[in-house]
Structures are given as structure tokens and as C-alpha cells.
Amino acid sequence: SQFRAAGYELEDVRRIVKLTVFVASATDFTDQHLVANGASDLLGEVFGDSGRHARSAVGVAALPLDSPVEVEALFEVAGTD
């Protein structure tokens, strides 16, 4: 929805550049990368080769609105050369 709110459609995506996935975690939880796999897998299914991306997965003590996960995505879109 944020992508469309910025005036773009999914067809405008040239590639996914990078994801940063923040995971609200207990201090002993070390599988943030496995949580981030869900976002990576979805983008791969939707965008195919254009969905391949760099990624960071970060554990945090808390996220806004008590969210368990926050995903930040950097897209390259058509017409932004």
C-alpha cells in the first residue's frame, strides 16, 4: 500500500535492491534471519529474478505499535534513472 501511495504500481518495479527486516526479539532469540526469509521468499515469488536483493535482519527490543516485525524495502522503479 505504501508503494502505491507513492504513485507507483507493481509493474514499475525494476528490482528490489535491499530489505532491512527488524524483528522484535528476546535477548536469547538469534533466528531473526529465519523470520526475514518470509519477506525475501514472498518478493522472490512476486518479482522472480527482479526480486533478488541484499538483506539485513536485525533484532530489536521493541517496535512501534507493538509490531513483531518491520520491513524496510528499497526498490528501483522505472523512470527513476
C-alpha positions as CSV (number, residue, x, y, z in Angstrom):
1,S,0.0,0.0,0.0
2,Q,2.9,2.4,0.7
3,F,4.3,1.7,-2.7
4,R,1.0,2.6,-4.4
5,A,0.6,5.6,-2.1
6,A,3.9,6.9,-3.6
7,G,2.3,6.8,-7.0
8,Y,3.8,3.5,-8.3
9,E,2.3,0.2,-9.5
10,L,4.0,-3.2,-9.1
11,E,4.7,-3.2,-12.8
12,D,7.0,-0.2,-12.3
13,V,9.4,-2.3,-10.2
14,R,12.7,-3.0,-12.0
15,R,14.3,-4.7,-9.0
16,I,14.3,-5.0,-5.2
17,V,17.6,-3.5,-4.1
18,K,17.6,-4.2,-0.4
19,L,15.5,-5.3,2.6
20,T,16.1,-4.5,6.2
21,V,14.0,-6.6,8.5
22,F,13.6,-5.6,12.1
23,V,12.4,-8.3,14.5
24,A,11.2,-7.6,18.0
25,S,13.2,-10.2,19.9
26,A,14.0,-11.5,23.3
27,T,17.7,-11.3,24.1
28,D,18.3,-15.0,23.6
29,F,16.5,-15.2,20.2
30,T,19.0,-15.5,17.3
31,D,16.9,-16.6,14.4
32,Q,16.0,-13.1,13.0
33,H,17.3,-14.3,9.6
34,L,14.7,-17.0,9.5
35,V,11.9,-14.5,10.2
36,A,13.3,-12.3,7.4
37,N,13.2,-15.3,5.0
38,G,9.4,-14.9,4.8
39,A,9.7,-11.4,3.2
40,S,12.5,-12.5,0.9
41,D,10.6,-15.6,-0.2
42,L,7.5,-13.5,-1.0
43,L,9.3,-11.0,-3.0
44,G,11.1,-13.7,-5.0
45,E,7.7,-15.3,-5.8
46,V,6.1,-12.0,-6.8
47,F,9.0,-10.5,-8.8
48,G,11.1,-13.5,-9.9
49,D,14.7,-12.6,-10.6
50,S,13.9,-8.9,-10.1
51,G,13.1,-9.8,-6.5
52,R,16.6,-10.9,-5.6
53,H,18.0,-8.5,-3.1
54,A,20.6,-7.8,-0.4
55,R,19.2,-8.1,3.1
56,S,19.8,-7.4,6.7
57,A,17.9,-8.9,9.6
58,V,18.2,-7.1,12.9
59,G,16.8,-8.0,16.4
60,V,15.4,-5.1,18.4
61,A,13.9,-4.8,21.9
62,A,10.6,-3.3,20.6
63,L,8.9,-1.8,17.5
64,P,6.3,0.9,17.1
65,L,2.7,-0.1,17.9
66,D,4.0,-3.4,19.4
67,S,4.6,-4.7,15.9
68,P,6.6,-8.0,15.9
69,V,8.3,-7.2,12.5
70,E,9.0,-4.2,10.4
71,V,10.3,-4.4,6.9
72,E,12.1,-1.6,5.1
73,A,12.4,-2.1,1.3
74,L,14.5,-0.2,-1.2
75,F,13.0,-0.6,-4.8
76,E,14.4,0.5,-8.1
77,V,11.5,1.7,-10.2
78,A,11.0,2.6,-13.9
79,G,11.5,6.2,-14.7
80,T,14.0,7.0,-11.9
81,D,17.2,6.8,-13.9
